[in-house]
Amino acid sequence: MRIKVYGPGCVRCKQLEASTREALAVLGEAAEVEKVEDITLMAQDGVLRTPALAIDGKLVLQGRVPGVRELTAIFTKARTPVSPSHPGE
């Protein structure tokens, strides 16, 4: 899992990064966590509000800081494989 935490370095952005790392530790999940502070890169990735969080290139959160419990749920959902649908079954 590859995670990006977007934010210009404000307190809330730092809080999201810390909570992200804590949630991953609770899950025992190894993940690459990258902090993105460059506004140009944020815009390229579609970030409109900070702090923001992306998992494997998909924005999953913008403009707020969820708690560790909610983040663990987000990460669990992201790592759960989606089973393909089989029409006609």
N, C-alpha and C positions, 0 to 999 in steps of 0.2 A: 504494500500500500504506500502510495506517495501522497504526502499531505503538504499543502501550501497554506500558510497563514499570512494574510495580507493586511498591511497597516503601516502608517507612516512612523510608527514608533511611540504612539501615545500609550497612556496607561492601560486603556481597554484592550489595545492590540497586544500588549505584552501579557495582559491577563489571559487573553484567548490562547496565546502560545503556551503559557504555563499550564493552563487547564487542559489543553490538547495533550501535552506530554504526560500529565497526570492520568488522564483517561486511558491513554495507551498503556501506561504502566499497570493500571488496574486490570486491563484486559490481558496483559502479558503479550501485547502485540508489538512486534518489531516493525517500525515504519520509518521512512525517511521524512523528516519534518523540515521544511524550508520556510524561512521568513522572508517575505517579499516586501520591501519598503519603497521600491522605485515606482512612482506614480505612473510612468509610461507603461511599465510591465503590468501594473494593475489594470490599466485601461485596456491593454491588449487582451487580457484574460477575461474581460467583461465585468470587472468589479466596479460597482456603482457606489457602494457604501462600505465603510470600514468600521470595525474589523470584519474580515471575510475569511472563509475557509473553503478550500477545494480539496477533494479527494480524487486522486487519479485523473486530474484535469477537469473535473466537474464541480462547479460551484454548488455548495450545499448550504451555505449560510452567509448572510450579509447583514451588517448593521447592528449586531447585538453579540453579547457574550453569554453563551449558555453555560450551565453548570456542568460539572464533571459527569454527573449521571446522564444528562441529555447527550453529551458528547460520546459517552460509551455506547449509547443506543445508536447514534449516528454511525459510529465506526463499525458496530456489529452489523448493522444493516448493509453498510457498504461492502463488507467482506463476505456477506452471504451470497453465494452464487444464485443467479436468477435462472430458474429452469425454463427451458424453451417450451413454448406452447405447441401442442400437437393438434392441429385442427382435425376434426372428425373422430377424435377418440372419446 
